Amino acid sequence: MDDTELGERYVALWNEPDPAIRSERVRTLWREDGRHLLPAPAEIRERAESLGFPKATLEVRGHDALEFRVGRAYAEFVASGEHRFRGRGAPVRVGEALRLQWEMIDRAGTVVGAGTEFLVLDATGRISADYQFIE
């Protein structure tokens, strides 16, 4: 699949209501040992810093953990019908790295959140690492 199709499938995954379809898409997009990483939210970072961990990062690895992560994000942000995700701009590739940008919009189409993914792809085009930066 080309970069545009990968970007579209990636964003669509986070809006998918059917757990079986989400599972299939996770297994198609990510390698079996694929990872999703993001900086911890402020409240976790603050607690981690107080324990001597200055750079708290959240990470899941493997299809089961990725399915749970995507399902949890769907339940929190999309399931109620209040929000959905959409791509922002065209994906940009440099070697095995692909940058995707996205927005979370409300029912009126107002942007209420945004982020950037840096995907590291393997030789087959599947995600080996997904670095998420929420803006």
C-alpha positions in Angstrom: 0.0 0.0 0.0 1.2 3.5 -0.7 1.8 6.2 2.0 -1.6 7.9 1.5 -3.5 4.6 1.9 -1.4 3.7 4.9 -2.3 7.1 6.5 -6.0 6.7 5.7 -6.1 3.2 7.2 -4.2 4.3 10.2 -6.6 7.1 11.0 -9.7 5.0 10.2 -8.5 2.4 12.7 -9.0 4.8 15.6 -12.6 5.5 14.5 -13.6 1.9 13.9 -16.5 0.8 16.2 -16.2 -3.0 15.5 -13.6 -4.7 17.8 -13.1 -7.6 15.3 -12.3 -5.2 12.5 -10.0 -3.1 14.8 -8.2 -6.3 15.7 -7.7 -7.3 12.0 -6.5 -3.8 11.1 -4.0 -3.7 14.0 -2.6 -7.0 12.8 -2.4 -5.8 9.2 -0.8 -2.4 10.1 1.7 -3.4 12.8 4.3 -6.1 13.0 3.6 -8.7 15.7 6.2 -7.0 18.0 5.1 -3.5 16.9 5.2 -0.7 19.5 3.2 2.5 20.1 4.9 5.1 22.3 3.9 8.5 23.5 5.0 11.0 26.2 3.1 10.5 29.4 0.3 13.0 30.3 1.3 15.8 32.7 -0.1 14.1 35.8 1.9 10.9 35.2 5.1 12.9 34.2 4.8 14.9 37.5 4.5 11.8 39.6 7.3 10.0 37.7 9.6 13.1 38.1 8.9 13.0 41.9 10.2 9.4 41.8 13.3 10.3 39.9 12.2 9.5 36.4 12.5 12.7 34.4 11.3 11.4 31.0 8.2 9.3 31.4 7.1 7.5 28.3 4.1 5.3 27.8 4.6 2.2 25.6 2.6 -0.8 24.4 4.1 -3.7 22.4 2.5 -6.5 20.4 -0.9 -7.0 18.8 -2.9 -7.7 21.9 -1.6 -4.5 23.7 -2.1 -2.4 20.6 -5.7 -3.7 20.2 -6.3 -2.7 23.8 -4.8 0.7 23.3 -6.8 1.4 20.2 -10.0 0.1 21.8 -9.4 2.2 24.9 -8.9 5.4 22.8 -12.0 4.6 20.7 -14.1 4.1 23.9 -12.8 7.4 25.4 -12.9 9.7 22.4 -15.1 8.3 19.6 -17.7 5.8 21.0 -20.0 8.5 22.4 -20.3 10.2 18.9 -18.8 13.4 20.3 -15.5 13.2 18.4 -13.8 11.5 15.5 -10.3 11.5 14.0 -9.3 12.6 10.6 -6.0 13.0 8.7 -4.4 16.4 8.3 -2.3 16.9 5.2 -0.4 14.3 3.3 1.9 11.8 4.8 5.6 12.5 4.3 8.2 9.6 4.0 11.9 9.7 4.6 13.4 6.2 4.2 11.6 3.9 6.5 10.0 6.8 8.5 6.5 8.1 7.7 5.1 11.2 9.3 1.3 11.4 9.6 -0.7 14.3 11.1 -4.2 14.0 12.5 -7.0 16.0 14.1 -9.7 15.1 16.5 -12.9 17.0 15.7 -16.2 17.4 17.4 -19.7 17.0 15.9 -19.6 20.5 14.5 -16.3 19.8 12.7 -14.3 22.0 15.1 -10.7 20.8 15.8 -10.4 20.0 19.5 -7.1 18.1 19.4 -4.3 17.2 17.0 -1.1 15.2 16.8 1.7 13.8 14.8 2.7 10.2 14.3 6.2 9.1 13.3 5.9 5.6 12.0 9.0 3.4 11.5 8.1 0.8 8.9 9.8 -2.5 8.3 10.7 -3.9 4.8 7.1 -5.1 4.3 5.6 -1.7 5.1 4.2 -2.7 8.5 4.7 -0.5 11.5 7.5 -1.5 13.8 7.4 1.6 16.0 4.7 4.4 16.2 5.8 7.5 18.0 2.8 9.7 18.9 3.1 13.4 19.7 -0.1 15.1 20.9 -0.2 18.8 20.2 
